[in-house]
C-alpha cells in the first residue's frame, strides 16, 4: 500500500493536459476550461453552495453526502480512496496493513507525528477508543450507526469484531470472529473516521441524541487538513486551515459550506459570484453552465441507484405480485428522459454497470401497465390504498427533482389502480423515519461509499444483529446465505457468487430501481484542484483560487 506522502498530490495535476479543475475521466468534453497556472496560490476563502446543511458532524452517526463532504475535511480514516476513484485504497492515518491467512486478524501500522486538532496525540490507543465506541454504541444510537452494524454484522458481541488490541503505540490489531477479506475498503467509509477521544468524552458525544450533542454541533475534533470553526444552523458551516497538519497544509485559508436547498438558487448564487461553486446542478441547467464562459462544469460518474422501496413484511407489499406490479407500472425511460436527460440511465439492478460483477444477463422488466393490472388482480388487490412517501428538501444524483419524480411515479401507479396518498418529510427526518412501519412505500436511493457489489447489496440489505434492515424489512435466508458466500468467495468464484446475490434480489424485488444518475457541480473559473468523486467524499486540501 503506497504511502500518501510518496504520491504526487492532486494540486500538481493543474499543469497536465486536462481541465485544470483536475476533473475525472467522466467530465464533460464541452466543460469550459479555465486558464492554466503553473503554481497553486495559497490563501483565500472557498464558498461552496451545498444542497443541505449536515445532519451532524460526528461522522460515526451520519451517512448523508452533505455530512460526508464536511466531515472528510475535519477527520481522516485509517485508509482512504485515492482521489477521483471508487475502489483504490491508499494510506491515510495508517501507513500499511497486514491480514492473517484467513482475514480474521488485521494489523495496522499507524502514521507518526499526527495530532488531533485539540493537541492530543493520535496513536493506537485513540484508534482502539474509536472502534470500542462504535462497537458498544448504546441502543439509542445504533440506528444512526447502521453502516458500522452492516460492516461488522451487528453491535457488541453480536458482531464479528471480537477485539481491538493495542500492540504498541503505532500498531493496532483487529480480531474478527469471521473472515472479512474486503475489510480495508470498508474502512474507507467516512463512518470509520477517527475522532479525538478526549473531545468525544469532554463534549458528551454519546450522552444525548446524536443530532444535538455538543460534540457533533460545536466541538468536532479530528486530524484532517481543516479545523472546525463554526456552524450557523440553517445557513453555513465554516472551517479553517489546519496549520499543524501532518501532510502539506491546505492552500485555502477557509471553507464556507453554504446550504441552499433550491437547485435554481444554487446556480444563481454561483452565476452572481455569491459563491465559488455549487453542488448538484439540475440536469436541465447543464447546458447553461457549459455555455457560460465564466463558469466550468464538473461531472461525477454514476455510482448510485434511485429506487422505489417497500416494507416487504407489510400488506399489500408482502405479496411479491404487488411488488412486481409496481415494477411493470413505472415508465423508467420517460422518467429518465424528463428529469435526467444525458445524466441518467434506466436501472433495474441495484448497482450500475461500472461496478465489478454486475450481472449483464438480467434484463430490465418491461414497462407494461396491463401486466401490472393483471398482477394486482391476481393478488386480490386491484386498487391498493397506499401512502407513498418522498423527501422534500434534498437533491441527490438519483433524485434531482424529488417532487417532480414522485409525482411522475405516483401517476404511473395510479394509472394501474393504486390509490396513492402523497406523504412527505424533510430529509433528516426522512432518513430516520423511513425505518418505521409508517413508510410502507417510499422513494429512496443508494449512493455508493465505495465501488463494490457488497456496498450496494450488503449495505442496503445486510442483516444487523441477525435482523433485517428495518428500512426495508427484507427477510430472506437465501439472500443472507448468498451474501455471506459472496463476501468471502475466492477470486475465481466471486463473479458467480455475486451473480447469485443479484438474481435473488432481482427476483424478490425488495426495491424497484429506476435510475442510475450522475451529478454535476458548477464552479467559477478561478477555482482549481477540485476533484469530483461519485462517492461524494471529496477532499478539498488541494483546492486553490486564482485571482
GIFENGI-V182551 format. One record per residue. N is the residue number from 0. RES is the residue in one small letter. SS is DSSP state (H for helix, E for strand, C for the rest). Layout:
n-><N,N>
res-><RES,RES>
ss-><SS,SS>
This chain:
n-><0,1,2,3,4,5,6,7,8,9,10,11,12,13,14,15,16,17,18,19,20,21,22,23,24,25,26,27,28,29,30,31,32,33,34,35,36,37,38,39,40,41,42,43,44,45,46,47,48,49,50,51,52,53,54,55,56,57,58,59,60,61,62,63,64,65,66,67,68,69,70,71,72,73,74,75,76,77,78,79,80,81,82,83,84,85,86,87,88,89,90,91,92,93,94,95,96,97,98,99,100,101,102,103,104,105,106,107,108,109,110,111,112,113,114,115,116,117,118,119,120,121,122,123,124,125,126,127,128,129,130,131,132,133,134,135,136,137,138,139,140,141,142,143,144,145,146,147,148,149,150,151,152,153,154,155,156,157,158,159,160,161,162,163,164,165,166,167,168,169,170,171,172,173,174,175,176,177,178,179,180,181,182,183,184,185,186,187,188,189,190,191,192,193,194,195,196,197,198,199,200,201,202,203,204,205,206,207,208,209,210,211,212,213,214,215,216,217,218,219,220,221,222,223,224,225,226,227,228,229,230,231,232,233,234,235,236,237,238,239,240,241,242,243,244,245,246,247,248,249,250,251,252,253,254,255,256,257,258,259,260,261,262,263,264,265,266,267,268,269,270,271,272,273,274,275,276,277,278,279,280,281,282,283,284,285,286,287,288,289,290,291,292,293,294,295,296,297,298,299,300,301,302,303,304,305,306,307,308,309,310,311,312,313,314,315,316,317,318,319,320,321,322,323,324,325,326,327,328,329,330,331,332,333,334,335,336,337,338,339,340,341,342,343,344,345,346,347,348,349,350,351,352,353,354,355,356,357,358,359,360,361,362,363,364,365,366,367,368,369,370,371,372,373,374,375,376,377,378,379,380,381,382,383,384,385,386,387,388,389,390,391,392,393,394,395,396,397,398,399,400,401,402,403,404,405,406,407,408,409,410,411,412,413,414,415,416,417,418,419,420,421,422,423,424,425,426,427,428,429,430,431,432,433,434,435,436,437,438,439,440,441,442,443,444,445,446,447,448,449,450,451,452,453,454,455,456,457,458,459,460,461,462,463,464,465,466,467,468,469,470,471,472,473,474,475,476,477,478,479,480,481,482,483,484,485,486,487,488,489,490,491,492,493,494,495,496,497,498,499,500,501,502,503,504,505,506,507,508,509,510,511,512,513,514,515,516,517,518,519,520,521,522,523,524,525,526,527,528,529,530,531,532,533,534,535,536,537,538,539,540,541,542,543,544,545,546>
res-><x,x,x,x,x,x,x,x,x,x,x,x,x,x,x,x,x,x,x,x,x,x,x,x,x,x,x,x,x,x,x,x,x,x,x,x,x,x,x,x,x,x,x,x,x,x,x,x,x,x,x,x,x,x,x,x,x,x,x,x,x,x,x,x,x,x,x,x,x,x,x,x,x,x,x,x,x,x,x,x,x,x,x,x,x,x,x,x,x,x,x,x,x,x,x,x,x,x,x,x,x,x,x,x,x,x,x,x,x,x,x,x,x,x,x,x,x,x,x,x,x,x,x,x,x,x,x,x,x,x,x,x,x,x,x,x,x,x,x,x,x,x,x,x,x,x,x,x,x,x,x,x,x,x,x,x,x,x,x,x,x,x,x,x,x,x,x,x,x,x,x,x,x,x,x,x,x,x,x,x,x,x,x,x,x,x,x,x,x,x,x,x,x,x,x,x,x,x,x,x,x,x,x,x,x,x,x,x,x,x,x,x,x,x,x,x,x,x,x,x,x,x,x,x,x,x,x,x,x,x,x,x,x,x,x,x,x,x,x,x,x,x,x,x,x,x,x,x,x,x,x,x,x,x,x,x,x,x,x,x,x,x,x,x,x,x,x,x,x,x,x,x,x,x,x,x,x,x,x,x,x,x,x,x,x,x,x,x,x,x,x,x,x,x,x,x,x,x,x,x,x,x,x,x,x,x,x,x,x,x,x,x,x,x,x,x,x,x,x,x,x,x,x,x,x,x,x,x,x,x,x,x,x,x,x,x,x,x,x,x,x,x,x,x,x,x,x,x,x,x,x,x,x,x,x,x,x,x,x,x,x,x,x,x,x,x,x,x,x,x,x,x,x,x,x,x,x,x,x,x,x,x,x,x,x,x,x,x,x,x,x,x,x,x,x,x,x,x,x,x,x,x,x,x,x,x,x,x,x,x,x,x,x,x,x,x,x,x,x,x,x,x,x,x,x,x,x,x,x,x,x,x,x,x,x,x,x,x,x,x,x,x,x,x,x,x,x,x,x,x,x,x,x,x,x,x,x,x,x,x,x,x,x,x,x,x,x,x,x,x,x,x,x,x,x,x,x,x,x,x,x,x,x,x,x,x,x,x,x,x,x,x,x,x,x,x,x,x,x,x,x,x,x,x,x,x,x,x,x,x,x,x,x,x,x,x,x,x,x,x,x,x,x,x,x,x,x,x,x,x,x,x,x,x,x,x,x,x,x,x,x,x,x,x,x,x,x>
ss-><C,C,C,H,H,H,C,C,C,H,H,H,H,H,H,C,C,C,C,C,C,C,C,C,C,C,C,C,C,C,C,C,C,C,C,C,C,C,C,C,C,C,C,C,E,E,E,E,E,E,C,C,C,C,C,C,C,C,H,H,H,C,C,C,H,H,H,H,H,H,H,H,H,H,C,E,C,C,E,E,E,C,C,C,C,C,C,C,E,E,E,C,C,E,E,E,E,E,E,C,C,C,C,C,E,E,E,E,E,E,C,C,C,C,E,C,C,C,C,C,E,C,C,H,H,H,H,H,H,H,H,H,H,H,H,C,C,C,H,H,H,H,H,H,H,H,H,H,H,H,H,H,C,C,C,H,H,H,C,C,E,E,E,E,E,E,E,E,C,C,E,E,E,E,E,E,C,C,C,C,C,C,H,H,H,H,C,C,C,H,H,H,C,E,C,C,H,H,H,H,H,H,C,C,C,C,C,C,C,H,H,H,C,H,H,H,H,H,C,C,C,C,C,C,C,E,E,E,E,E,E,E,C,C,C,E,E,E,E,E,E,C,C,C,C,C,C,C,C,C,C,C,C,E,E,E,E,E,E,C,C,C,H,H,H,H,H,H,H,H,H,H,C,C,C,C,E,E,C,C,C,C,H,H,H,H,H,H,H,H,C,C,C,C,E,E,E,E,E,C,C,C,C,E,E,E,E,E,E,E,C,C,C,C,C,C,C,C,C,H,H,H,H,H,H,H,H,H,H,C,C,H,H,H,H,H,H,H,H,C,H,H,H,E,E,E,C,C,C,C,C,C,C,C,C,C,C,C,C,C,C,C,C,C,C,C,C,C,H,H,H,H,H,H,H,H,H,H,C,C,C,C,C,C,E,E,E,E,E,E,E,C,C,C,C,E,C,C,E,C,C,H,H,H,H,H,H,H,H,H,H,H,H,H,H,C,C,C,E,E,E,E,E,E,E,C,H,H,H,H,H,H,H,C,C,C,C,C,C,C,E,E,E,E,E,E,E,C,C,C,C,C,H,H,H,H,H,H,H,H,H,C,C,E,C,C,E,C,C,C,C,C,C,C,C,C,H,H,H,H,H,H,H,H,H,H,H,C,C,C,H,H,H,H,H,H,H,H,H,H,H,H,H,H,H,H,H,H,C,C,E,E,E,E,E,E,E,C,C,E,E,E,E,E,C,C,E,E,C,C,C,C,C,C,C,C,C,C,C,C,C,C,C,E,E,C,C>
